[in-house]
């Protein structure tokens, strides 16, 4: 029981971040028909901009990253992430999408991903960085851990889960209940029709690119103090979010979030659970879920074709 609870909470905390990134991937795909391969790197750019403003590139301590300073860093990081997401669409993706050049937008996105990762690797050249923790979770329980039903759980995990679900709820409310969201839904349903009735398609899509990146970056920053981060962390998160989005075929935000949560729990289960003498361990936590999803994506068209013949 205690192990199962620990696996569940840890998995949901990681899965919440994957879910928000999956929401972003789904939104971008439904609006433009493209797979934003640089999405995770832009999230990483927001994370490391926040780290740079909060503590520079040197060793991080609570003294070098006080509460007010971290708040300023968080705002700067989010602004950079939103600006980078919006700019990547306006100046690298949109021109090729309008010309119908698939090779063009793919090459542009890959170039952005490599550029961002190269810059981060050059500036942050240490093997790993520890994010400053602006909230005093370490003062709760036993150094930030509480015991529930015999399981030792990190207090921050509950916070990350709550923030991820809250951000997902905000995203869902924005899409369903606001004029901006209804405009995005009109674009996803019929872009040409939306243009005809006066919807500012290019502006709304660019803003959606930026806001999707900002939401995901905020979740990643909240979760970052749980462990060390590297220049490749954003790209890895982007890949996992894309995997979750693929599982639900770039579906609704709710389905994308649920897929991300399920992926996080699956990873946690593989890393910690064992069945008799069978124990895979952390080395397989990322490989097996990704392999299974890729297999699903590969065989799904054949299964659908067989169902159609019947």
C-alpha positions in Angstrom: 0.0 0.0 0.0 2.7 2.5 1.0 4.8 1.7 -2.2 1.7 2.0 -4.4 0.8 5.4 -2.9 4.4 6.7 -3.3 4.4 5.5 -6.9 1.1 7.2 -7.6 2.0 10.6 -6.1 5.4 10.7 -7.6 4.0 9.7 -11.0 1.2 12.3 -10.9 3.6 15.1 -10.0 5.8 14.3 -13.1 2.8 13.5 -15.2 1.2 16.9 -14.5 4.1 18.6 -16.3 3.9 16.1 -19.2 0.2 16.8 -19.4 0.5 20.5 -19.7 3.1 20.2 -22.4 0.8 17.7 -24.1 -1.9 20.3 -24.0 0.4 22.7 -25.7 1.3 20.2 -28.4 -2.3 19.4 -29.0 -3.3 23.1 -29.2 -0.5 23.9 -31.7 -1.3 20.9 -33.9 -5.1 21.5 -33.9 -4.5 25.2 -34.9 -1.7 24.7 -37.5 -1.4 21.0 -38.4 2.3 21.1 -37.4 4.2 19.2 -34.7 6.2 21.7 -32.8 9.5 19.8 -32.4 11.1 22.8 -30.6 8.4 23.2 -28.1 10.3 21.5 -25.3 13.5 23.5 -26.0 11.5 26.7 -25.7 10.2 25.6 -22.3 13.8 24.8 -21.4 14.8 28.4 -22.4 12.2 29.8 -20.0 13.4 27.5 -17.2 17.1 28.5 -17.6 16.3 32.2 -18.1 14.5 32.0 -14.7 17.5 30.2 -13.2 20.0 32.8 -14.7 18.1 35.8 -13.3 17.6 34.1 -10.0 21.1 32.8 -9.4 23.3 33.3 -12.4 25.4 30.4 -13.7 27.2 29.8 -10.4 26.3 27.6 -7.4 22.8 28.1 -6.3 21.9 28.8 -2.6 18.8 30.0 -0.9 20.7 33.2 -0.1 21.5 34.0 -3.7 17.9 33.4 -4.7 15.6 35.1 -2.3 11.8 35.2 -2.6 11.5 38.6 -4.3 14.4 37.9 -6.7 12.9 34.5 -7.7 9.6 36.2 -8.4 11.3 38.7 -10.7 13.2 35.8 -12.3 10.0 33.8 -12.8 8.3 36.8 -14.6 11.3 37.3 -16.8 11.5 33.6 -17.7 7.8 33.4 -18.6 8.1 36.6 -20.7 11.1 35.1 -22.6 9.3 31.8 -23.1 6.1 33.5 -24.4 8.1 35.8 -26.6 10.2 33.0 -28.0 7.1 30.8 -28.7 5.3 33.7 -30.4 8.3 34.7 -32.4 9.1 31.1 -33.5 5.6 31.0 -35.1 5.6 34.4 -36.7 9.1 34.3 -38.2 10.0 30.7 -38.6 6.8 28.6 -38.9 4.1 30.8 -40.4 5.9 31.8 -43.6 6.4 28.2 -44.6 2.9 27.1 -43.5 1.3 29.7 -45.7 3.3 28.5 -48.6 2.4 24.9 -47.9 6.1 23.9 -47.5 6.2 21.0 -45.0 10.0 20.6 -45.4 10.4 24.4 -44.7 8.6 24.5 -41.4 10.1 21.2 -40.2 13.6 22.5 -41.0 12.9 25.9 -39.3 11.6 24.2 -36.1 14.5 21.8 -35.9 16.9 24.7 -36.5 15.3 26.6 -33.6 15.6 23.6 -31.3 19.3 23.1 -32.1 20.0 26.8 -31.7 18.3 27.1 -28.3 19.9 23.9 -27.0 23.4 25.0 -28.2 23.0 28.4 -26.5 21.9 26.8 -23.2 24.7 24.2 -23.4 27.3 27.0 -24.0 26.1 29.2 -21.1 25.2 26.5 -18.7 28.1 24.0 -19.2 28.0 22.2 -15.9 26.6 18.6 -15.7 23.6 19.7 -13.8 22.0 22.6 -12.0 19.9 22.7 -8.9 16.9 25.1 -9.1 16.4 27.4 -6.1 13.3 26.6 -4.1 11.5 29.8 -3.2 8.9 28.1 -1.0 9.9 26.6 2.4 8.7 23.1 1.8 11.9 21.9 3.6 10.3 23.2 6.8 7.3 21.0 6.5 7.4 17.5 8.0 10.8 15.9 8.0 12.9 18.1 5.7 10.0 18.4 3.2 8.7 14.9 3.5 5.5 13.6 5.2 4.4 10.1 6.0 1.0 9.1 4.7 -0.3 5.5 5.1 3.3 4.4 5.7 4.6 6.1 2.5 7.2 8.9 2.7 6.0 11.5 0.3 7.6 14.8 -0.8 5.4 17.7 0.1 6.4 19.5 -3.1 4.8 16.7 -5.2 1.4 17.7 -3.9 2.1 21.3 -4.8 3.3 20.4 -8.3 0.1 18.3 -8.9 -2.1 21.1 -7.7 -0.4 23.7 -9.9 -0.5 21.5 -13.0 -4.2 20.8 -12.5 -4.9 24.4 -11.8 -3.1 25.6 -15.0 -4.9 22.9 -17.0 -8.2 24.2 -15.6 -7.3 27.7 -16.5 -6.4 26.6 -20.1 -9.7 24.7 -20.4 -11.7 27.7 -19.1 -9.9 30.0 -21.5 -10.7 27.8 -24.5 -14.3 27.2 -23.6 -15.5 30.4 -21.9 -13.6 33.3 -23.4 -13.7 35.2 -26.7 -10.1 34.4 -27.3 -10.7 30.7 -26.8 -13.8 30.7 -29.0 -11.6 32.3 -31.7 -9.1 29.5 -31.4 -11.8 26.9 -31.7 -13.1 28.6 -34.8 -9.7 28.6 -36.3 -9.2 24.9 -35.5 -12.6 24.0 -37.0 -12.3 26.1 -40.2 -9.4 28.5 -40.7 -10.7 30.0 -43.9 -14.1 30.4 -42.5 -12.6 32.1 -39.5 -10.7 34.6 -41.7 -13.9 35.4 -43.7 -15.8 36.4 -40.6 -13.0 38.6 -39.4 -11.2 36.5 -36.8 -7.5 37.7 -36.6 -6.2 34.2 -37.3 -2.4 34.9 -37.4 -2.5 37.1 -34.3 -4.5 34.6 -32.2 -2.4 31.6 -33.3 0.9 33.5 -32.5 -0.5 34.4 -29.0 -1.6 30.8 -28.5 1.9 29.5 -29.3 3.4 31.9 -26.7 0.8 31.2 -24.0 1.0 27.4 -24.4 4.8 27.6 -23.9 4.4 29.9 -20.9 2.0 27.5 -19.2 4.3 24.5 -19.7 7.3 26.5 -18.6 5.6 27.6 -15.4 4.8 24.0 -14.6 8.3 22.9 -15.4 9.8 25.7 -13.2 7.5 24.7 -10.3 8.7 21.1 -10.6 12.4 21.9 -11.2 13.5 22.1 -7.5 12.7 18.4 -7.1 15.9 17.5 -8.9 18.8 18.7 -11.0 18.2 20.1 -14.5 20.4 20.3 -17.6 20.3 22.0 -21.0 18.5 18.9 -22.3 15.8 18.9 -19.7 13.4 21.0 -21.7 13.8 18.8 -24.8 13.1 15.6 -22.8 10.0 17.2 -21.3 8.9 18.3 -24.8 9.3 14.7 -26.1 7.3 13.2 -23.3 4.6 15.7 -23.7 4.5 14.9 -27.4 4.2 11.2 -26.6 1.2 11.9 -24.4 -0.4 14.1 -27.1 0.2 11.3 -29.7 -1.6 8.8 -27.5 -4.8 10.9 -27.6 -4.2 11.9 -31.3 -3.7 15.6 -30.3 -7.2 15.6 -28.7 -8.8 17.9 -26.2 -6.9 19.5 -23.3 -8.5 17.1 -20.8 -7.5 14.0 -22.7 -4.0 15.4 -23.2 -3.7 16.1 -19.5 -5.0 12.6 -18.6 -2.5 11.0 -21.0 0.4 13.0 -19.4 -0.7 11.9 -15.9 -0.9 8.3 -17.1 2.6 8.5 -18.6 4.0 9.9 -15.4 2.4 7.1 -13.3 3.7 4.5 -15.8 7.3 5.8 -15.5 7.1 5.8 -11.7 5.7 2.3 -11.7 8.5 1.0 -13.9 11.1 2.7 -11.8 9.9 1.5 -8.4 7.6 -1.4 -8.6 8.6 -5.0 -8.8 6.7 -8.2 -9.5 8.3 -11.1 -7.6 11.9 -11.2 -8.8 11.2 -9.0 -11.8 12.3 -5.4 -11.1 13.2 -3.2 -14.1 14.4 -0.1 -12.2 15.0 3.5 -13.2 17.0 2.6 -16.2 13.9 1.6 -18.0 11.4 4.2 -16.8 11.7 6.3 -19.9 12.6 3.7 -22.5 9.6 1.3 -22.1 6.7 3.9 -22.2 8.2 5.7 -25.2 8.8 2.4 -27.0 5.2 1.3 -26.3 3.8 4.6 -27.6 5.9 4.4 -30.7 4.6 0.9 -31.3 1.0 2.1 -30.8 1.5 4.9 -33.3 3.1 2.5 -35.8 0.4 -0.2 -35.7 -2.7 2.1 -35.2 -3.1 2.9 -38.9 -3.1 -0.9 -39.7 -5.7 -1.6 -37.0 -7.9 1.2 -38.3 -7.6 -0.1 -41.8 -8.7 -3.6 -40.6 -11.6 -2.1 -38.7 -12.7 -0.2 -41.8 -12.6 -3.3 -44.0 -14.9 -5.1 -41.5 
